[in-house]
Amino acid sequence: MRVFIAWIAVCFMLSLPILAGAVEELNAAEVDTYLVPMRGNAEIKIDANFDDWKLHPRVLVMGKDTWEPWQGGKRTGDDDLLAKLRVLYDEDNLYFALEVTDDQYLPKGSGNPWEDDGIQIAIDTSAGKIDPGWPNQTTYLYNFAVDDGWQKETGPFMGDAIIEMKRDEAAKQTLYEWQMPSDIVKFKASPPKFEPGMKIAFAIIANDSDKGEVGQCGWVGWGNHTIVFGKNPEEMKTLVLDDKPMAVNPADKLATSWGKIKKIR
């Protein structure tokens, strides 16, 4: 019996790296919804360090299939521009981790994030019921870049975000991590809460500005035309809040499961 239990324990331990590394990659060009796990017991520190996101089950990948040029801009490959997004939530906050690979990082501090390799997002809690046209009093547009900070562009603003941004030049990546409290977007309920099953309209683009180009020369994203080529909130995609939490640390899983194994001896 002890040999059998030990065999089960060994098999479980060997399976942990596989389970922990099973990340679902979603091509942003092929999906209209993104299932957002609950934060659960995970601690998320807004510091542009993604160690606390390692067990997140899915990443939204914005690459060549979502690329759109502007002013003659060109994308030469994933090293030129590629963005990967992860999202979490609890009842009071949305959490975002965005990793942008960009071989030519040109922060100019112009005050316009779209010209400075920056990010633009749109968010609306009335997913599925969004009036076309801009402004529509429910859709919020924010812009941000390392040198330009967090900017509110459009919306009846009711709150603000916590954000950290940094450039890792050695890795050729720009890292963005931000937390959006529930009062940052308009809710009918009071107090506002994020709950399983809720659908939130969302769009994002990562802009590119390469050497020799004049300002913004293109972007990758999800729901691009919410933000560019006119403001079209009806083009937004959907975040769906799941009832399942992000996985706990594998070490905790091992300790818990080993305790259960010992109890059945």
Secondary structure, DSSP 4 states (H G I P E B T S, - for coil): -HHHHHHHHHHHHHHHHHHHT-PEEEETTT-SEEEEEE-TT-----SS-GGGGTT-SEEEEE-GGG-EE-TT----STTT-EEEEEEEEETTEEEEEEEEE-SS------S-GGGTT-EEEEEES-TT-PPSSS--SS-EEEEEETTTEEEEEES------EEEEEEETTTTEEEEEEEEEGGGS--SSSS----TT-EEEEEEEEEE--TTS-S--EEEEESGGGTSSS--GGG-EEEEEEEEEPPPPHHHHHHHHHHHHHHT-
